[in-house]
Amino acid sequence: AQAILAQAHFGSEERRRRASPLPALAAAVASAMSAQKRSATPPAKRPATVAVQEVKGNVWPGPVPLDPEKVVRKQTRPIGEFGGNIGGVFWSVFVPICIWYFYGCAILEEGSLHMPPWDAAWWYKLYYELPEGIAIRPTWKGALSYIVWVIFQAVMEMVLPGKVVDGVRLKNGNRLKYPMNGMAAYFLS
């Protein structure tokens, strides 16, 4: 198994000998390019003879040794989607703050908008002065309830009966099995 992984990771001995000493420079140049320029760059042309290696039959649970020369990986999502890494962090912070703001408007202002939204005294009141369970600060009871709910969902996914179907074909040719018991889990929880 280690030999297969080494072959897939490093490739043949001949490819290692032919490798250019410039991959680090190429990686630095690629990371320095902006997301817009990278998304506008057309993908490298591959010869028409290269194709995805087909795996026949049920290979679950795998792994399937694949020839790295025959595997074609396609870019299916735009590079820099949602603003890249900085945009991802922005949306992860901005969306909860907006939800807390509108929640505070509903609780403290009886539905009207509070202006300006960056008023520190208003946020202090929303976080500290409201009783537990209404304030936006986390509680141990809320965290424990969430953890118990997630564990309960996992147990139901393993225990409840349902038709078992194959998932989509993964890049390594495997297909994971999924029990179709989500509707029963939904009604039980």
Backbone hydrogen bonds, N-H to C=O, Kabsch-Sander energy under -0.5 kcal/mol:
donor,donor_aa,acceptor,acceptor_aa,energy
5,L,1,A,-2.3
6,A,2,Q,-2.6
7,Q,3,A,-2.6
8,A,4,I,-2.5
9,H,5,L,-2.5
10,F,6,A,-3.0
11,G,6,A,-0.6
11,G,7,Q,-1.7
16,R,12,S,-1.7
17,R,13,E,-1.8
18,R,14,E,-2.0
19,A,15,R,-0.9
26,A,22,L,-2.5
27,A,23,P,-2.5
28,A,24,A,-2.1
29,V,25,L,-2.4
30,A,26,A,-2.5
31,S,27,A,-2.3
32,A,28,A,-1.5
33,M,29,V,-1.2
38,R,34,S,-2.4
39,S,35,A,-2.2
40,A,36,Q,-1.4
41,T,37,K,-1.0
50,V,47,P,-1.3
56,K,54,E,-0.5
59,V,57,G,-0.7
62,G,59,V,-2.0
70,K,67,D,-1.8
71,V,67,D,-0.9
73,R,71,V,-0.5
74,K,72,V,-0.5
76,T,74,K,-0.9
81,E,78,P,-1.1
83,G,80,G,-1.6
84,G,81,E,-0.9
87,G,83,G,-1.7
88,G,84,G,-2.2
89,V,85,N,-2.1
90,F,86,I,-2.5
91,W,87,G,-2.8
92,S,88,G,-1.9
93,V,89,V,-1.4
93,V,90,F,-0.6
94,F,90,F,-3.4
95,V,91,W,-1.9
97,I,93,V,-1.5
98,C,94,F,-2.4
99,I,95,V,-2.4
100,W,96,P,-2.7
101,Y,97,I,-2.4
102,F,98,C,-2.6
103,Y,99,I,-2.3
104,G,100,W,-2.8
105,C,101,Y,-2.4
106,A,102,F,-1.9
107,I,103,Y,-2.4
108,L,104,G,-3.0
109,E,104,G,-0.9
109,E,105,C,-0.7
111,G,105,C,-2.4
112,S,109,E,-1.5
115,M,113,L,-0.5
119,D,116,P,-1.4
123,W,119,D,-1.8
124,Y,120,A,-2.4
125,K,121,A,-2.1
126,L,122,W,-2.1
127,Y,123,W,-2.1
128,Y,124,Y,-3.3
129,E,124,Y,-0.8
129,E,125,K,-0.5
130,L,125,K,-1.0
134,I,131,P,-2.0
135,A,131,P,-2.1
136,I,126,L,-1.2
143,A,139,T,-2.3
144,L,140,W,-2.7
145,S,141,K,-2.2
146,Y,142,G,-2.1
147,I,143,A,-2.3
148,V,144,L,-2.6
149,W,145,S,-2.1
150,V,146,Y,-2.3
151,I,147,I,-2.3
152,F,148,V,-2.5
153,Q,149,W,-2.2
154,A,150,V,-2.1
155,V,151,I,-2.4
156,M,152,F,-2.4
157,E,153,Q,-2.1
158,M,154,A,-1.4
159,V,155,V,-2.3
160,L,156,M,-2.2
163,K,180,M,-0.6
165,V,163,K,-0.5
165,V,178,Y,-2.7
167,G,176,L,-3.3
170,L,174,N,-3.1
173,G,170,L,-1.8
176,L,168,V,-0.5
178,Y,165,V,-2.8
180,M,163,K,-3.0
181,N,179,P,-1.5
185,A,181,N,-1.9
186,Y,182,G,-2.4
187,F,183,M,-2.1
188,L,184,A,-1.9
189,S,185,A,-1.5
